[in-house]
Amino acid sequence: MSVFANSSTVTVLQGEYRVSTSPTVAFSTVLGSCIAACIYDERNGVGGMNHFLLASSSASDSVNARYGVHAMELLINGIMKKGAQRDHLKAKVFGGAKMSANLSNIGANNADFVQRFLRDEGIPVISSSVGGTSARRVRFHPVTGAAQQTQVKDDRQLGDIERAAAVAPAPQPKPASDPGAVTLF
């Protein structure tokens, strides 16, 4: 039985992060060029997810969870406050798609940033699904580190898929036989 089957889903929107020690909570988000870092300490049963929009900003509002450095610091500090041990932290990273052929590749910049940040912090990336041209719906179980990704079909026709995620309910977990769902361990 999937850890997602009996979990209550908490949506993580752009510029947010969530941390939990509850085995009945799962985090969910939809990503285009944005990044979600899922960091957890399975030994101590704590983890969290963030959702940041851009790697960095030179503006005065860079101390905002919409930007990578601040989002990563908030997430790691939040997990540590809930009992994680630094040397037990692991990460899974999602997002960073190129959502428009006419714009710069914000997604690739975001993916490069988060992987470099985690490497510099000594947090191993256990799995990663970044790049491409499709949006992703990600579910993450913070206590165990289990993650599930579903590609969002026809996302270029949907417009701002990430904004749509704010009003769309998270789907129920799909059976393992669904070819569109990938469970990452």
C-alpha positions in Angstrom: 0.0 0.0 0.0 1.3 3.4 -0.9 2.2 5.9 1.8 0.1 8.4 -0.1 -3.1 6.3 0.2 -4.0 7.3 3.7 -2.3 10.7 3.8 -3.9 14.1 3.9 -2.5 16.4 1.2 -1.1 19.8 1.9 -0.5 22.0 -1.2 2.7 23.9 -1.4 2.4 27.0 -3.5 5.0 29.3 -5.1 7.1 31.0 -2.4 6.0 28.6 0.3 7.6 25.8 2.2 6.2 23.2 4.6 7.7 20.9 7.2 6.1 17.9 9.0 6.8 15.0 11.3 3.3 13.5 10.8 3.2 10.2 9.0 -0.3 11.1 7.8 0.8 14.2 5.8 1.9 14.4 2.2 2.9 17.6 0.4 1.8 18.3 -3.2 2.7 20.9 -5.8 2.7 21.6 -9.5 5.8 22.8 -11.2 6.8 24.2 -14.5 10.1 26.2 -14.5 9.9 26.4 -10.7 11.8 24.0 -8.4 10.6 22.0 -5.4 13.3 20.7 -3.2 12.1 17.8 -0.9 14.5 17.4 2.0 14.1 14.8 4.7 15.7 12.9 7.5 14.1 9.5 7.4 15.9 8.3 10.6 14.2 11.1 12.6 10.9 11.1 10.6 11.0 14.7 9.5 11.0 16.4 6.1 9.7 19.2 4.0 9.1 20.7 0.6 9.6 24.2 -0.8 8.5 25.7 -4.1 10.6 28.6 -5.4 10.2 30.7 -8.5 13.6 32.0 -9.4 17.2 31.0 -8.3 18.1 34.5 -7.1 17.2 38.2 -7.2 19.3 41.3 -7.1 16.3 43.3 -5.8 15.7 44.2 -2.2 13.0 41.6 -1.9 15.5 38.7 -2.3 14.7 37.7 1.3 11.6 36.1 0.1 10.8 32.3 -0.3 10.1 32.9 -4.0 13.9 33.0 -4.4 16.1 29.9 -4.2 18.6 30.9 -1.5 16.0 32.0 1.0 13.7 29.2 0.2 16.4 26.6 0.8 17.6 28.2 4.0 14.0 28.4 5.4 13.4 24.7 4.5 16.6 23.4 6.0 16.2 25.5 9.1 12.6 24.4 9.5 13.5 20.7 9.2 16.3 21.1 11.7 14.0 22.8 14.2 11.7 19.8 14.0 14.5 17.4 15.0 16.4 16.5 11.9 20.2 15.9 12.1 22.2 17.6 9.5 24.3 14.5 8.5 21.1 12.5 7.9 19.6 14.9 5.4 18.8 13.7 1.9 17.1 15.6 -1.0 14.9 14.9 -4.0 14.6 17.7 -6.6 11.8 18.3 -9.2 10.9 21.0 -11.8 13.0 23.3 -13.9 11.2 22.7 -17.2 11.5 25.0 -20.1 7.9 26.2 -20.4 8.3 28.6 -23.3 10.5 28.4 -26.3 10.5 32.2 -26.5 11.9 32.9 -23.0 15.3 32.4 -21.4 15.7 29.0 -19.8 14.7 29.9 -16.2 14.1 26.3 -15.4 17.6 25.2 -16.3 19.0 28.1 -14.1 16.8 27.0 -11.3 17.8 23.4 -11.6 21.5 24.3 -11.7 21.1 26.5 -8.7 19.4 23.9 -6.5 21.8 21.1 -7.3 24.9 23.4 -6.7 23.3 24.6 -3.4 22.7 21.1 -2.1 26.2 20.0 -3.2 27.8 23.0 -1.4 25.7 22.2 1.7 26.8 18.5 1.6 23.2 17.3 1.2 23.1 14.3 -1.2 20.5 14.4 -4.0 19.0 10.9 -3.9 16.8 11.5 -7.0 16.2 14.3 -9.4 13.7 15.0 -12.2 14.5 18.3 -13.8 14.3 19.9 -17.2 12.2 18.9 -20.2 9.2 20.9 -21.4 6.3 19.5 -19.4 4.9 20.5 -16.0 4.9 18.0 -13.2 2.7 17.3 -10.3 4.8 16.1 -7.3 3.7 14.4 -4.1 6.1 14.0 -1.3 5.8 12.1 2.0 8.1 14.0 4.4 8.5 11.3 7.0 9.7 8.6 4.7 11.1 10.6 1.7 8.8 8.8 -0.7 8.0 10.8 -3.8 5.7 10.5 -6.8 5.7 12.5 -10.0 3.0 12.7 -12.6 3.6 14.5 -15.9 0.9 17.1 -16.7 -0.3 16.5 -20.3 -0.9 19.4 -22.7 0.6 21.8 -20.2 1.6 24.4 -22.8 -2.1 24.9 -23.7 -3.1 25.4 -20.1 -1.2 28.7 -19.7 0.2 29.3 -16.2 -0.1 25.7 -14.9 1.5 26.7 -11.6 -1.1 29.3 -10.9 -3.8 26.8 -11.9 -2.4 24.4 -9.3 -3.4 26.9 -6.6 -7.1 26.3 -7.3 -7.0 22.7 -8.5 -7.3 20.0 -5.9 -4.5 17.4 -5.8 -5.5 14.2 -7.6 -6.0 11.0 -5.7 -3.0 8.7 -6.0 -3.0 6.6 -9.1 -2.4 2.8 -9.0 1.1 1.7 -9.7 0.0 0.3 -13.1 -0.7 3.9 -14.4 1.9 4.5 -17.0 1.8 8.3 -16.3 2.8 8.0 -12.6 6.3 7.4 -11.5 7.1 6.6 -7.9 10.6 7.5 -6.9 12.3 5.8 -3.9 
